[in-house]
């Protein structure tokens, strides 16, 4: 009887252990690939957001002859209450960054409801999207700004759509890409 108990105390065979390790490896690989797919989808969404906002921005200009947020015609678009007689100057400054999205929504160019004082759309990474007249590394223009973009995603966008250098070209970032902090990504309008 003692002999039978000893024979039943066998551990895992090498084949069983190898099979378990292969399965664990496949699961880890699947998770890592899934994370990469999610990151790539967010990057594509961010790029599509920039293209959509640019199209809306210039559609408004074609329709009204002024940039959204920077217009000075009373009740243009219909329902707009943020008119400034000192405008237009072609520069999105101060509160105009909020008026811009309100104007686009009131004109029916974009979806959403913006109050013109604090509402901004969200980007694919959970930050905000604004358009602001600013100087970034010596180039002053209206820039589409995406906040809270992971450093590797910001670098990937810059490499694919510009020169890959954080402080030159039409896409710029708040700090060098080797710094792992989240970036502000500026894309020239």
MODELLER restraints for C-alpha pairs under 7 A, 6 or more apart:
rsr = mdl.restraints
at = mdl.atoms
rsr.add(forms.Gaussian(group=physical.xy_distance, feature=features.Distance(at['CA:42:A'], at['CA:124:A']), mean=5.41, stdev=0.5))
rsr.add(forms.Gaussian(group=physical.xy_distance, feature=features.Distance(at['CA:42:A'], at['CA:125:A']), mean=6.79, stdev=0.5))
rsr.add(forms.Gaussian(group=physical.xy_distance, feature=features.Distance(at['CA:43:A'], at['CA:153:A']), mean=6.43, stdev=0.5))
rsr.add(forms.Gaussian(group=physical.xy_distance, feature=features.Distance(at['CA:45:A'], at['CA:124:A']), mean=5.99, stdev=0.5))
rsr.add(forms.Gaussian(group=physical.xy_distance, feature=features.Distance(at['CA:46:A'], at['CA:123:A']), mean=6.30, stdev=0.5))
rsr.add(forms.Gaussian(group=physical.xy_distance, feature=features.Distance(at['CA:46:A'], at['CA:124:A']), mean=5.36, stdev=0.5))
rsr.add(forms.Gaussian(group=physical.xy_distance, feature=features.Distance(at['CA:54:A'], at['CA:189:A']), mean=6.78, stdev=0.5))
rsr.add(forms.Gaussian(group=physical.xy_distance, feature=features.Distance(at['CA:56:A'], at['CA:109:A']), mean=6.00, stdev=0.5))
rsr.add(forms.Gaussian(group=physical.xy_distance, feature=features.Distance(at['CA:56:A'], at['CA:110:A']), mean=6.93, stdev=0.5))
rsr.add(forms.Gaussian(group=physical.xy_distance, feature=features.Distance(at['CA:57:A'], at['CA:67:A']), mean=6.75, stdev=0.5))
rsr.add(forms.Gaussian(group=physical.xy_distance, feature=features.Distance(at['CA:57:A'], at['CA:68:A']), mean=6.59, stdev=0.5))
rsr.add(forms.Gaussian(group=physical.xy_distance, feature=features.Distance(at['CA:60:A'], at['CA:67:A']), mean=6.50, stdev=0.5))
rsr.add(forms.Gaussian(group=physical.xy_distance, feature=features.Distance(at['CA:60:A'], at['CA:68:A']), mean=6.25, stdev=0.5))
rsr.add(forms.Gaussian(group=physical.xy_distance, feature=features.Distance(at['CA:60:A'], at['CA:104:A']), mean=6.99, stdev=0.5))
rsr.add(forms.Gaussian(group=physical.xy_distance, feature=features.Distance(at['CA:61:A'], at['CA:67:A']), mean=5.00, stdev=0.5))
rsr.add(forms.Gaussian(group=physical.xy_distance, feature=features.Distance(at['CA:66:A'], at['CA:88:A']), mean=6.66, stdev=0.5))
rsr.add(forms.Gaussian(group=physical.xy_distance, feature=features.Distance(at['CA:67:A'], at['CA:90:A']), mean=6.59, stdev=0.5))
rsr.add(forms.Gaussian(group=physical.xy_distance, feature=features.Distance(at['CA:68:A'], at['CA:100:A']), mean=4.63, stdev=0.5))
rsr.add(forms.Gaussian(group=physical.xy_distance, feature=features.Distance(at['CA:68:A'], at['CA:103:A']), mean=5.64, stdev=0.5))
rsr.add(forms.Gaussian(group=physical.xy_distance, feature=features.Distance(at['CA:68:A'], at['CA:104:A']), mean=6.49, stdev=0.5))
rsr.add(forms.Gaussian(group=physical.xy_distance, feature=features.Distance(at['CA:69:A'], at['CA:92:A']), mean=6.83, stdev=0.5))
rsr.add(forms.Gaussian(group=physical.xy_distance, feature=features.Distance(at['CA:69:A'], at['CA:96:A']), mean=4.65, stdev=0.5))
rsr.add(forms.Gaussian(group=physical.xy_distance, feature=features.Distance(at['CA:69:A'], at['CA:97:A']), mean=6.54, stdev=0.5))
rsr.add(forms.Gaussian(group=physical.xy_distance, feature=features.Distance(at['CA:69:A'], at['CA:99:A']), mean=4.48, stdev=0.5))
rsr.add(forms.Gaussian(group=physical.xy_distance, feature=features.Distance(at['CA:69:A'], at['CA:100:A']), mean=3.74, stdev=0.5))
rsr.add(forms.Gaussian(group=physical.xy_distance, feature=features.Distance(at['CA:69:A'], at['CA:103:A']), mean=6.23, stdev=0.5))
rsr.add(forms.Gaussian(group=physical.xy_distance, feature=features.Distance(at['CA:70:A'], at['CA:87:A']), mean=5.95, stdev=0.5))
rsr.add(forms.Gaussian(group=physical.xy_distance, feature=features.Distance(at['CA:70:A'], at['CA:88:A']), mean=5.12, stdev=0.5))
rsr.add(forms.Gaussian(group=physical.xy_distance, feature=features.Distance(at['CA:70:A'], at['CA:89:A']), mean=6.98, stdev=0.5))
rsr.add(forms.Gaussian(group=physical.xy_distance, feature=features.Distance(at['CA:70:A'], at['CA:90:A']), mean=6.65, stdev=0.5))
rsr.add(forms.Gaussian(group=physical.xy_distance, feature=features.Distance(at['CA:70:A'], at['CA:91:A']), mean=7.00, stdev=0.5))
rsr.add(forms.Gaussian(group=physical.xy_distance, feature=features.Distance(at['CA:70:A'], at['CA:92:A']), mean=6.23, stdev=0.5))
rsr.add(forms.Gaussian(group=physical.xy_distance, feature=features.Distance(at['CA:70:A'], at['CA:96:A']), mean=6.26, stdev=0.5))
rsr.add(forms.Gaussian(group=physical.xy_distance, feature=features.Distance(at['CA:71:A'], at['CA:83:A']), mean=6.79, stdev=0.5))
rsr.add(forms.Gaussian(group=physical.xy_distance, feature=features.Distance(at['CA:71:A'], at['CA:87:A']), mean=6.06, stdev=0.5))
rsr.add(forms.Gaussian(group=physical.xy_distance, feature=features.Distance(at['CA:71:A'], at['CA:88:A']), mean=5.32, stdev=0.5))
rsr.add(forms.Gaussian(group=physical.xy_distance, feature=features.Distance(at['CA:72:A'], at['CA:83:A']), mean=4.97, stdev=0.5))
rsr.add(forms.Gaussian(group=physical.xy_distance, feature=features.Distance(at['CA:72:A'], at['CA:84:A']), mean=5.24, stdev=0.5))
rsr.add(forms.Gaussian(group=physical.xy_distance, feature=features.Distance(at['CA:72:A'], at['CA:85:A']), mean=5.44, stdev=0.5))
rsr.add(forms.Gaussian(group=physical.xy_distance, feature=features.Distance(at['CA:72:A'], at['CA:87:A']), mean=5.47, stdev=0.5))
rsr.add(forms.Gaussian(group=physical.xy_distance, feature=features.Distance(at['CA:72:A'], at['CA:88:A']), mean=6.19, stdev=0.5))
rsr.add(forms.Gaussian(group=physical.xy_distance, feature=features.Distance(at['CA:73:A'], at['CA:83:A']), mean=6.53, stdev=0.5))
rsr.add(forms.Gaussian(group=physical.xy_distance, feature=features.Distance(at['CA:74:A'], at['CA:83:A']), mean=6.06, stdev=0.5))
rsr.add(forms.Gaussian(group=physical.xy_distance, feature=features.Distance(at['CA:75:A'], at['CA:81:A']), mean=6.21, stdev=0.5))
rsr.add(forms.Gaussian(group=physical.xy_distance, feature=features.Distance(at['CA:77:A'], at['CA:103:A']), mean=6.31, stdev=0.5))
rsr.add(forms.Gaussian(group=physical.xy_distance, feature=features.Distance(at['CA:77:A'], at['CA:106:A']), mean=6.06, stdev=0.5))
rsr.add(forms.Gaussian(group=physical.xy_distance, feature=features.Distance(at['CA:77:A'], at['CA:107:A']), mean=5.41, stdev=0.5))
rsr.add(forms.Gaussian(group=physical.xy_distance, feature=features.Distance(at['CA:78:A'], at['CA:106:A']), mean=6.60, stdev=0.5))
rsr.add(forms.Gaussian(group=physical.xy_distance, feature=features.Distance(at['CA:79:A'], at['CA:106:A']), mean=6.73, stdev=0.5))
rsr.add(forms.Gaussian(group=physical.xy_distance, feature=features.Distance(at['CA:80:A'], at['CA:103:A']), mean=6.75, stdev=0.5))
rsr.add(forms.Gaussian(group=physical.xy_distance, feature=features.Distance(at['CA:82:A'], at['CA:99:A']), mean=6.86, stdev=0.5))
rsr.add(forms.Gaussian(group=physical.xy_distance, feature=features.Distance(at['CA:91:A'], at['CA:133:A']), mean=5.38, stdev=0.5))
rsr.add(forms.Gaussian(group=physical.xy_distance, feature=features.Distance(at['CA:91:A'], at['CA:142:A']), mean=6.53, stdev=0.5))
rsr.add(forms.Gaussian(group=physical.xy_distance, feature=features.Distance(at['CA:92:A'], at['CA:131:A']), mean=6.78, stdev=0.5))
rsr.add(forms.Gaussian(group=physical.xy_distance, feature=features.Distance(at['CA:92:A'], at['CA:132:A']), mean=5.00, stdev=0.5))
rsr.add(forms.Gaussian(group=physical.xy_distance, feature=features.Distance(at['CA:92:A'], at['CA:133:A']), mean=5.06, stdev=0.5))
rsr.add(forms.Gaussian(group=physical.xy_distance, feature=features.Distance(at['CA:92:A'], at['CA:142:A']), mean=6.58, stdev=0.5))
rsr.add(forms.Gaussian(group=physical.xy_distance, feature=features.Distance(at['CA:93:A'], at['CA:132:A']), mean=5.88, stdev=0.5))
rsr.add(forms.Gaussian(group=physical.xy_distance, feature=features.Distance(at['CA:93:A'], at['CA:133:A']), mean=5.78, stdev=0.5))
rsr.add(forms.Gaussian(group=physical.xy_distance, feature=features.Distance(at['CA:95:A'], at['CA:117:A']), mean=6.87, stdev=0.5))
rsr.add(forms.Gaussian(group=physical.xy_distance, feature=features.Distance(at['CA:97:A'], at['CA:130:A']), mean=6.17, stdev=0.5))
rsr.add(forms.Gaussian(group=physical.xy_distance, feature=features.Distance(at['CA:97:A'], at['CA:131:A']), mean=5.84, stdev=0.5))
rsr.add(forms.Gaussian(group=physical.xy_distance, feature=features.Distance(at['CA:97:A'], at['CA:132:A']), mean=6.10, stdev=0.5))
rsr.add(forms.Gaussian(group=physical.xy_distance, feature=features.Distance(at['CA:98:A'], at['CA:116:A']), mean=4.73, stdev=0.5))
rsr.add(forms.Gaussian(group=physical.xy_distance, feature=features.Distance(at['CA:98:A'], at['CA:117:A']), mean=5.63, stdev=0.5))
rsr.add(forms.Gaussian(group=physical.xy_distance, feature=features.Distance(at['CA:98:A'], at['CA:118:A']), mean=6.22, stdev=0.5))
rsr.add(forms.Gaussian(group=physical.xy_distance, feature=features.Distance(at['CA:98:A'], at['CA:119:A']), mean=6.51, stdev=0.5))
rsr.add(forms.Gaussian(group=physical.xy_distance, feature=features.Distance(at['CA:98:A'], at['CA:120:A']), mean=6.68, stdev=0.5))
rsr.add(forms.Gaussian(group=physical.xy_distance, feature=features.Distance(at['CA:99:A'], at['CA:116:A']), mean=4.52, stdev=0.5))
rsr.add(forms.Gaussian(group=physical.xy_distance, feature=features.Distance(at['CA:101:A'], at['CA:114:A']), mean=6.31, stdev=0.5))
rsr.add(forms.Gaussian(group=physical.xy_distance, feature=features.Distance(at['CA:102:A'], at['CA:114:A']), mean=4.83, stdev=0.5))
rsr.add(forms.Gaussian(group=physical.xy_distance, feature=features.Distance(at['CA:102:A'], at['CA:115:A']), mean=6.28, stdev=0.5))
rsr.add(forms.Gaussian(group=physical.xy_distance, feature=features.Distance(at['CA:102:A'], at['CA:116:A']), mean=5.29, stdev=0.5))
rsr.add(forms.Gaussian(group=physical.xy_distance, feature=features.Distance(at['CA:104:A'], at['CA:110:A']), mean=5.72, stdev=0.5))
rsr.add(forms.Gaussian(group=physical.xy_distance, feature=features.Distance(at['CA:105:A'], at['CA:111:A']), mean=5.80, stdev=0.5))
rsr.add(forms.Gaussian(group=physical.xy_distance, feature=features.Distance(at['CA:105:A'], at['CA:112:A']), mean=6.15, stdev=0.5))
rsr.add(forms.Gaussian(group=physical.xy_distance, feature=features.Distance(at['CA:105:A'], at['CA:113:A']), mean=6.49, stdev=0.5))
rsr.add(forms.Gaussian(group=physical.xy_distance, feature=features.Distance(at['CA:120:A'], at['CA:128:A']), mean=6.22, stdev=0.5))
rsr.add(forms.Gaussian(group=physical.xy_distance, feature=features.Distance(at['CA:120:A'], at['CA:129:A']), mean=6.33, stdev=0.5))
rsr.add(forms.Gaussian(group=physical.xy_distance, feature=features.Distance(at['CA:120:A'], at['CA:130:A']), mean=6.85, stdev=0.5))
rsr.add(forms.Gaussian(group=physical.xy_distance, feature=features.Distance(at['CA:121:A'], at['CA:128:A']), mean=5.78, stdev=0.5))
rsr.add(forms.Gaussian(group=physical.xy_distance, feature=features.Distance(at['CA:121:A'], at['CA:129:A']), mean=5.58, stdev=0.5))
rsr.add(forms.Gaussian(group=physical.xy_distance, feature=features.Distance(at['CA:122:A'], at['CA:128:A']), mean=4.43, stdev=0.5))
rsr.add(forms.Gaussian(group=physical.xy_distance, feature=features.Distance(at['CA:122:A'], at['CA:129:A']), mean=5.89, stdev=0.5))
rsr.add(forms.Gaussian(group=physical.xy_distance, feature=features.Distance(at['CA:123:A'], at['CA:129:A']), mean=5.96, stdev=0.5))
rsr.add(forms.Gaussian(group=physical.xy_distance, feature=features.Distance(at['CA:123:A'], at['CA:146:A']), mean=6.64, stdev=0.5))
rsr.add(forms.Gaussian(group=physical.xy_distance, feature=features.Distance(at['CA:125:A'], at['CA:148:A']), mean=6.53, stdev=0.5))
rsr.add(forms.Gaussian(group=physical.xy_distance, feature=features.Distance(at['CA:125:A'], at['CA:149:A']), mean=5.97, stdev=0.5))
rsr.add(forms.Gaussian(group=physical.xy_distance, feature=features.Distance(at['CA:126:A'], at['CA:148:A']), mean=6.87, stdev=0.5))
rsr.add(forms.Gaussian(group=physical.xy_distance, feature=features.Distance(at['CA:127:A'], at['CA:146:A']), mean=6.58, stdev=0.5))
rsr.add(forms.Gaussian(group=physical.xy_distance, feature=features.Distance(at['CA:127:A'], at['CA:147:A']), mean=4.73, stdev=0.5))
rsr.add(forms.Gaussian(group=physical.xy_distance, feature=features.Distance(at['CA:127:A'], at['CA:148:A']), mean=4.85, stdev=0.5))
rsr.add(forms.Gaussian(group=physical.xy_distance, feature=features.Distance(at['CA:128:A'], at['CA:146:A']), mean=5.82, stdev=0.5))
rsr.add(forms.Gaussian(group=physical.xy_distance, feature=features.Distance(at['CA:128:A'], at['CA:147:A']), mean=5.44, stdev=0.5))
rsr.add(forms.Gaussian(group=physical.xy_distance, feature=features.Distance(at['CA:129:A'], at['CA:144:A']), mean=6.94, stdev=0.5))
rsr.add(forms.Gaussian(group=physical.xy_distance, feature=features.Distance(at['CA:129:A'], at['CA:145:A']), mean=5.55, stdev=0.5))
rsr.add(forms.Gaussian(group=physical.xy_distance, feature=features.Distance(at['CA:129:A'], at['CA:146:A']), mean=4.88, stdev=0.5))
rsr.add(forms.Gaussian(group=physical.xy_distance, feature=features.Distance(at['CA:129:A'], at['CA:147:A']), mean=6.82, stdev=0.5))
rsr.add(forms.Gaussian(group=physical.xy_distance, feature=features.Distance(at['CA:130:A'], at['CA:144:A']), mean=5.68, stdev=0.5))
rsr.add(forms.Gaussian(group=physical.xy_distance, feature=features.Distance(at['CA:130:A'], at['CA:145:A']), mean=5.15, stdev=0.5))
rsr.add(forms.Gaussian(group=physical.xy_distance, feature=features.Distance(at['CA:130:A'], at['CA:146:A']), mean=6.89, stdev=0.5))
rsr.add(forms.Gaussian(group=physical.xy_distance, feature=features.Distance(at['CA:131:A'], at['CA:142:A']), mean=6.34, stdev=0.5))
rsr.add(forms.Gaussian(group=physical.xy_distance, feature=features.Distance(at['CA:131:A'], at['CA:143:A']), mean=5.39, stdev=0.5))
rsr.add(forms.Gaussian(group=physical.xy_distance, feature=features.Distance(at['CA:131:A'], at['CA:144:A']), mean=4.36, stdev=0.5))
rsr.add(forms.Gaussian(group=physical.xy_distance, feature=features.Distance(at['CA:131:A'], at['CA:145:A']), mean=5.98, stdev=0.5))
rsr.add(forms.Gaussian(group=physical.xy_distance, feature=features.Distance(at['CA:132:A'], at['CA:142:A']), mean=5.27, stdev=0.5))
rsr.add(forms.Gaussian(group=physical.xy_distance, feature=features.Distance(at['CA:132:A'], at['CA:143:A']), mean=5.45, stdev=0.5))
rsr.add(forms.Gaussian(group=physical.xy_distance, feature=features.Distance(at['CA:132:A'], at['CA:144:A']), mean=6.69, stdev=0.5))
rsr.add(forms.Gaussian(group=physical.xy_distance, feature=features.Distance(at['CA:133:A'], at['CA:141:A']), mean=5.37, stdev=0.5))
rsr.add(forms.Gaussian(group=physical.xy_distance, feature=features.Distance(at['CA:133:A'], at['CA:142:A']), mean=4.13, stdev=0.5))
rsr.add(forms.Gaussian(group=physical.xy_distance, feature=features.Distance(at['CA:133:A'], at['CA:143:A']), mean=6.16, stdev=0.5))
rsr.add(forms.Gaussian(group=physical.xy_distance, feature=features.Distance(at['CA:134:A'], at['CA:140:A']), mean=5.38, stdev=0.5))
rsr.add(forms.Gaussian(group=physical.xy_distance, feature=features.Distance(at['CA:134:A'], at['CA:141:A']), mean=5.83, stdev=0.5))
rsr.add(forms.Gaussian(group=physical.xy_distance, feature=features.Distance(at['CA:134:A'], at['CA:142:A']), mean=6.34, stdev=0.5))
rsr.add(forms.Gaussian(group=physical.xy_distance, feature=features.Distance(at['CA:134:A'], at['CA:143:A']), mean=6.80, stdev=0.5))
rsr.add(forms.Gaussian(group=physical.xy_distance, feature=features.Distance(at['CA:135:A'], at['CA:141:A']), mean=6.63, stdev=0.5))
rsr.add(forms.Gaussian(group=physical.xy_distance, feature=features.Distance(at['CA:137:A'], at['CA:167:A']), mean=5.98, stdev=0.5))
rsr.add(forms.Gaussian(group=physical.xy_distance, feature=features.Distance(at['CA:141:A'], at['CA:188:A']), mean=6.93, stdev=0.5))
rsr.add(forms.Gaussian(group=physical.xy_distance, feature=features.Distance(at['CA:142:A'], at['CA:188:A']), mean=6.37, stdev=0.5))
rsr.add(forms.Gaussian(group=physical.xy_distance, feature=features.Distance(at['CA:142:A'], at['CA:189:A']), mean=5.69, stdev=0.5))
rsr.add(forms.Gaussian(group=physical.xy_distance, feature=features.Distance(at['CA:143:A'], at['CA:186:A']), mean=5.80, stdev=0.5))
rsr.add(forms.Gaussian(group=physical.xy_distance, feature=features.Distance(at['CA:143:A'], at['CA:187:A']), mean=5.42, stdev=0.5))
rsr.add(forms.Gaussian(group=physical.xy_distance, feature=features.Distance(at['CA:143:A'], at['CA:188:A']), mean=4.51, stdev=0.5))
rsr.add(forms.Gaussian(group=physical.xy_distance, feature=features.Distance(at['CA:143:A'], at['CA:189:A']), mean=5.36, stdev=0.5))
rsr.add(forms.Gaussian(group=physical.xy_distance, feature=features.Distance(at['CA:144:A'], at['CA:186:A']), mean=5.67, stdev=0.5))
rsr.add(forms.Gaussian(group=physical.xy_distance, feature=features.Distance(at['CA:144:A'], at['CA:187:A']), mean=5.04, stdev=0.5))
rsr.add(forms.Gaussian(group=physical.xy_distance, feature=features.Distance(at['CA:144:A'], at['CA:188:A']), mean=6.17, stdev=0.5))
rsr.add(forms.Gaussian(group=physical.xy_distance, feature=features.Distance(at['CA:144:A'], at['CA:189:A']), mean=6.24, stdev=0.5))
rsr.add(forms.Gaussian(group=physical.xy_distance, feature=features.Distance(at['CA:145:A'], at['CA:184:A']), mean=6.60, stdev=0.5))
rsr.add(forms.Gaussian(group=physical.xy_distance, feature=features.Distance(at['CA:145:A'], at['CA:185:A']), mean=5.68, stdev=0.5))
rsr.add(forms.Gaussian(group=physical.xy_distance, feature=features.Distance(at['CA:145:A'], at['CA:186:A']), mean=4.58, stdev=0.5))
rsr.add(forms.Gaussian(group=physical.xy_distance, feature=features.Distance(at['CA:145:A'], at['CA:187:A']), mean=6.38, stdev=0.5))
rsr.add(forms.Gaussian(group=physical.xy_distance, feature=features.Distance(at['CA:146:A'], at['CA:184:A']), mean=5.62, stdev=0.5))
rsr.add(forms.Gaussian(group=physical.xy_distance, feature=features.Distance(at['CA:146:A'], at['CA:185:A']), mean=5.10, stdev=0.5))
rsr.add(forms.Gaussian(group=physical.xy_distance, feature=features.Distance(at['CA:146:A'], at['CA:186:A']), mean=6.49, stdev=0.5))
rsr.add(forms.Gaussian(group=physical.xy_distance, feature=features.Distance(at['CA:147:A'], at['CA:183:A']), mean=6.41, stdev=0.5))
rsr.add(forms.Gaussian(group=physical.xy_distance, feature=features.Distance(at['CA:147:A'], at['CA:184:A']), mean=4.47, stdev=0.5))
rsr.add(forms.Gaussian(group=physical.xy_distance, feature=features.Distance(at['CA:147:A'], at['CA:185:A']), mean=6.44, stdev=0.5))
rsr.add(forms.Gaussian(group=physical.xy_distance, feature=features.Distance(at['CA:148:A'], at['CA:182:A']), mean=5.24, stdev=0.5))
rsr.add(forms.Gaussian(group=physical.xy_distance, feature=features.Distance(at['CA:148:A'], at['CA:183:A']), mean=5.61, stdev=0.5))
rsr.add(forms.Gaussian(group=physical.xy_distance, feature=features.Distance(at['CA:148:A'], at['CA:184:A']), mean=6.12, stdev=0.5))
rsr.add(forms.Gaussian(group=physical.xy_distance, feature=features.Distance(at['CA:149:A'], at['CA:182:A']), mean=5.27, stdev=0.5))
rsr.add(forms.Gaussian(group=physical.xy_distance, feature=features.Distance(at['CA:149:A'], at['CA:183:A']), mean=5.06, stdev=0.5))
rsr.add(forms.Gaussian(group=physical.xy_distance, feature=features.Distance(at['CA:149:A'], at['CA:184:A']), mean=6.33, stdev=0.5))
rsr.add(forms.Gaussian(group=physical.xy_distance, feature=features.Distance(at['CA:149:A'], at['CA:185:A']), mean=6.86, stdev=0.5))
rsr.add(forms.Gaussian(group=physical.xy_distance, feature=features.Distance(at['CA:150:A'], at['CA:181:A']), mean=6.98, stdev=0.5))
rsr.add(forms.Gaussian(group=physical.xy_distance, feature=features.Distance(at['CA:150:A'], at['CA:182:A']), mean=4.50, stdev=0.5))
rsr.add(forms.Gaussian(group=physical.xy_distance, feature=features.Distance(at['CA:150:A'], at['CA:183:A']), mean=6.13, stdev=0.5))
rsr.add(forms.Gaussian(group=physical.xy_distance, feature=features.Distance(at['CA:151:A'], at['CA:177:A']), mean=5.71, stdev=0.5))
rsr.add(forms.Gaussian(group=physical.xy_distance, feature=features.Distance(at['CA:151:A'], at['CA:180:A']), mean=5.58, stdev=0.5))
rsr.add(forms.Gaussian(group=physical.xy_distance, feature=features.Distance(at['CA:151:A'], at['CA:181:A']), mean=6.16, stdev=0.5))
rsr.add(forms.Gaussian(group=physical.xy_distance, feature=features.Distance(at['CA:151:A'], at['CA:182:A']), mean=5.34, stdev=0.5))
rsr.add(forms.Gaussian(group=physical.xy_distance, feature=features.Distance(at['CA:151:A'], at['CA:183:A']), mean=5.88, stdev=0.5))
rsr.add(forms.Gaussian(group=physical.xy_distance, feature=features.Distance(at['CA:154:A'], at['CA:183:A']), mean=7.00, stdev=0.5))
rsr.add(forms.Gaussian(group=physical.xy_distance, feature=features.Distance(at['CA:154:A'], at['CA:185:A']), mean=6.51, stdev=0.5))
rsr.add(forms.Gaussian(group=physical.xy_distance, feature=features.Distance(at['CA:155:A'], at['CA:164:A']), mean=6.41, stdev=0.5))
rsr.add(forms.Gaussian(group=physical.xy_distance, feature=features.Distance(at['CA:155:A'], at['CA:177:A']), mean=6.06, stdev=0.5))
rsr.add(forms.Gaussian(group=physical.xy_distance, feature=features.Distance(at['CA:158:A'], at['CA:164:A']), mean=4.64, stdev=0.5))
rsr.add(forms.Gaussian(group=physical.xy_distance, feature=features.Distance(at['CA:158:A'], at['CA:171:A']), mean=5.90, stdev=0.5))
rsr.add(forms.Gaussian(group=physical.xy_distance, feature=features.Distance(at['CA:162:A'], at['CA:169:A']), mean=6.36, stdev=0.5))
rsr.add(forms.Gaussian(group=physical.xy_distance, feature=features.Distance(at['CA:162:A'], at['CA:170:A']), mean=6.56, stdev=0.5))
rsr.add(forms.Gaussian(group=physical.xy_distance, feature=features.Distance(at['CA:162:A'], at['CA:171:A']), mean=6.26, stdev=0.5))
rsr.add(forms.Gaussian(group=physical.xy_distance, feature=features.Distance(at['CA:163:A'], at['CA:169:A']), mean=6.19, stdev=0.5))
rsr.add(forms.Gaussian(group=physical.xy_distance, feature=features.Distance(at['CA:166:A'], at['CA:172:A']), mean=4.90, stdev=0.5))
rsr.add(forms.Gaussian(group=physical.xy_distance, feature=features.Distance(at['CA:166:A'], at['CA:173:A']), mean=5.04, stdev=0.5))
rsr.add(forms.Gaussian(group=physical.xy_distance, feature=features.Distance(at['CA:166:A'], at['CA:175:A']), mean=6.84, stdev=0.5))
rsr.add(forms.Gaussian(group=physical.xy_distance, feature=features.Distance(at['CA:166:A'], at['CA:176:A']), mean=5.67, stdev=0.5))
rsr.add(forms.Gaussian(group=physical.xy_distance, feature=features.Distance(at['CA:166:A'], at['CA:177:A']), mean=6.65, stdev=0.5))
rsr.add(forms.Gaussian(group=physical.xy_distance, feature=features.Distance(at['CA:167:A'], at['CA:173:A']), mean=6.49, stdev=0.5))
rsr.add(forms.Gaussian(group=physical.xy_distance, feature=features.Distance(at['CA:170:A'], at['CA:187:A']), mean=5.85, stdev=0.5))
rsr.add(forms.Gaussian(group=physical.xy_distance, feature=features.Distance(at['CA:170:A'], at['CA:188:A']), mean=5.12, stdev=0.5))
rsr.add(forms.Gaussian(group=physical.xy_distance, feature=features.Distance(at['CA:171:A'], at['CA:186:A']), mean=5.64, stdev=0.5))
rsr.add(forms.Gaussian(group=physical.xy_distance, feature=features.Distance(at['CA:171:A'], at['CA:187:A']), mean=4.51, stdev=0.5))
rsr.add(forms.Gaussian(group=physical.xy_distance, feature=features.Distance(at['CA:171:A'], at['CA:188:A']), mean=6.36, stdev=0.5))
rsr.add(forms.Gaussian(group=physical.xy_distance, feature=features.Distance(at['CA:172:A'], at['CA:185:A']), mean=5.89, stdev=0.5))
rsr.add(forms.Gaussian(group=physical.xy_distance, feature=features.Distance(at['CA:172:A'], at['CA:186:A']), mean=5.06, stdev=0.5))
rsr.add(forms.Gaussian(group=physical.xy_distance, feature=features.Distance(at['CA:172:A'], at['CA:187:A']), mean=6.49, stdev=0.5))
rsr.add(forms.Gaussian(group=physical.xy_distance, feature=features.Distance(at['CA:173:A'], at['CA:183:A']), mean=6.15, stdev=0.5))
rsr.add(forms.Gaussian(group=physical.xy_distance, feature=features.Distance(at['CA:173:A'], at['CA:184:A']), mean=5.62, stdev=0.5))
rsr.add(forms.Gaussian(group=physical.xy_distance, feature=features.Distance(at['CA:173:A'], at['CA:185:A']), mean=4.57, stdev=0.5))
rsr.add(forms.Gaussian(group=physical.xy_distance, feature=features.Distance(at['CA:173:A'], at['CA:186:A']), mean=5.95, stdev=0.5))
rsr.add(forms.Gaussian(group=physical.xy_distance, feature=features.Distance(at['CA:174:A'], at['CA:183:A']), mean=5.63, stdev=0.5))
rsr.add(forms.Gaussian(group=physical.xy_distance, feature=features.Distance(at['CA:174:A'], at['CA:184:A']), mean=5.20, stdev=0.5))
rsr.add(forms.Gaussian(group=physical.xy_distance, feature=features.Distance(at['CA:174:A'], at['CA:185:A']), mean=6.61, stdev=0.5))
rsr.add(forms.Gaussian(group=physical.xy_distance, feature=features.Distance(at['CA:175:A'], at['CA:183:A']), mean=6.80, stdev=0.5))
